[in-house]
């Protein structure tokens, strides 16, 4: 009997230690959001089990599709909407709603990625659709001056020029082969086309160097970018804790 009591007492201790460890892990992982919303231990204990941390792999290069939400036949929750039934009080919900607005700014994320200011993996629910848009498309989101847009264009041209030159050389070789009578089905022509396609993907995916891109911004612009990234991290944590609706492919995200 004493043995069973000892075993039971030991099991309770282990269970308590496991709960404490889980709470510590949660506090470590979601510390910024806990502090921003002043979440109590009681509120944390009522939250659902956090979702697994998202895998932030590099985006796939190439042309991507984007589906506007207005094509849906029925209303659909937007990324950044608060999930009903929250354990947060009204003040905390108001604060979270402000933070979650960052999820309704995919154009800003797209611009930050395209300009080399932010890694695409900072938007883990898909990819904020980067280029195929000119630098000017992101001028308003970052309050870029004409001189700054020129600098970003020069950075982009510098990093892409070597790839463009390789692609042009292979395009010229492709034309020479066809002019000399080679068939489109020949091994050399097929190989060239595969290499041209790969270079095209590389030129699409390449970004200006991060440090050089940041140097183009003013101190005030860098501060705004840092605030955006901080809010984005808080919003990711809120999505993990199922307090906020995650973005999806219909809201400017790529797949």
Buried (B, 14 or more C-beta within 10 A) or exposed (E): EEEEEEEEEEEEEEEEEEEEEEEEEBBEBBEEBBEBBEBEEEBBEEBEEBEEEEEEEEBEBEEBEBBEBEEEEEEEEBBBBBBEEBBBEEEBBEBBEEBBEBBBBBBBBBBBBBBBBBBBBBBBBBBBBBBEEEBEBBBEBBEBEEEBBEBBBEBBEEBBEEBEEBBEEBBEBBEEBEEEEBEEEEEEBEEBBEBBEBBBBBBBBBBBEEEBBBEBBEEEBBEBBEEBBBBBBBBBBBBBBBBBBBBBBBBBBBE
